[in-house]
Amino acid sequence: MFYSVPHLLSYSFEVLERSPSHSADLNGEPPSTNTALNEMEARALASSLLRRAGSVLTDVEYAACRCRYGYDLSGIIDLTRHITSLHSNIPTLVCDALLANIFLDRPRITVIQDEYDLCTAKAYRWRDMIKNDVADLLGSAD
């Protein structure tokens, strides 16, 4: 059913974070029943898959997966704590902003530079360090 772990995680987060479908679509017709799973079964499957992934992965790996495949940044605090423990020269607020830039493409890197008074080289160097750490976490989770 799933091709890879990233496929499984993206499917699970997508199913759990979309709003529940109503009994009729825009035309007033009932939804088609040719899918393999109905909405309730898909949500139950996604919930059990994410619960299992949460028990197998470390807290930081699961937080990276939530940020990467989910639609919110609820795991950014765990990621920031982990990254600032690896790189003590990166301030916590800058790390938060750079993680948001990596996952959401906002705030823009120039806004982060202006807000925290960083030079271009330092901002991009820290962003690359954080991006490599997140890639390592996602790679170990896959």
N, C-alpha and C positions, 0 to 999 in steps of 0.2 A: 504494500500500500504506500509506503514512504520510501523514497529513493535514498535519502541520507538523513543524518541528524539535523542539519540546518533546515531541510524540507519539513521534517517532523515538527521542529520548534516553530517555524514560521506558520505552519498550518494551525498548530495548537493555539498560539497567541492570537492569530487572526480570528479563529472561531470564537474564542472566549471574549474578545474585545469588541466584536461587532454587535450591534444592537439586535435583540431577538426579532426574528421576522414575524410579521403579522400573518393572519390566516389567509389573507388575500393580497394579491399584488395590485399594481396601479389600475389594471383593467377590471378589477373585481373578481377575477378568476382565482380559484384556489391554486396554491403553488404546485408545481409538477411533482409527482411522486416517483420519478425515474431515477432519483439519486440513490446511492447505496445506503446512506444514513440520513435519517430525518434530523431536524435541528436538535432535539433533545439528546439523541444518541451521539451526535457529533460533539456537543458540549460535554457530555459525560466522558467520551473518549479523550478529548483535549484536556480536560481537567485531570484525568488519571495519568495521562502522559506527562503533563507538567509536574504533577506531584511526584512521579517517579524520577523525572529529570532533576527535580529539586533535592531528592534524597541521594541521588548518585553523584551529582556535581557538588563542588565546594560552594560556599556562600558567594564568593567573589566570582566564580565562573558562572553561577546561575544569575547573578546580578548583571554580568556582561551580556548574557543571553537575553535577559529581560529588556535591557536597553537596546540591543541590536534588533531583536525580532518583535518586540512589543511596540506599543504606540506611546508609551510614556517613559519617563526616565526615573522610575521609582527605585532603580538600583544604583543610581549615580553616587549616593552617599557611600555605599560599600566600595564602589570602584575608586572613589576619591581617597578614601582611607587607605586602600591597598596601594595605590600609586604614590601617594605622599609618603608612605612608609618605605617604598623603594627609592624614591627620588626626593630627599628631604629639602632640596633647593627649590622645589615648585610649591608656591603658596596654595593653600586649600581652595580659595575662591577662584584663583586662576585655573586650577585643575578642573573645577566644576564647569567653568565657562568653556574651557578647551574640550572637555568631554561632550558638552552640549553641541559644540561646533562639529565635533567628529560624527555624532549620531544624527543630528538634526540639520546641520549646515547653517545653524544660527546660534548665537550671534556671529556675525561675520568676524573674521580674524582681525580686521582693521578696527572694529569696535572694541574688541578685547584689548588690542594694543593701546588704544586711546584711554580706555577705562582704567587699566592697570599700569599705564605708563611703561610699556614694554617696547624694546626696539624690535624691528622686524625679524632679525636673525634669532633672537632669543625666543620670540613667540612661536616661530616655525620650528625651532629646535625642540622646544618643550612639547609642541603639538605632535611632532614626529615620535618623540620618546613615548608619549602617552598612547599614540596610535599603535606603536609596536607592542606595548604592554597589553593593550586591549586585544590585538590580534593574537598574541600568545595565549591569552585567556580563552578566547573563542576557539583557537586551534586545539587547546587541550580539552575543551568541552565537546568538540566534534569528535 
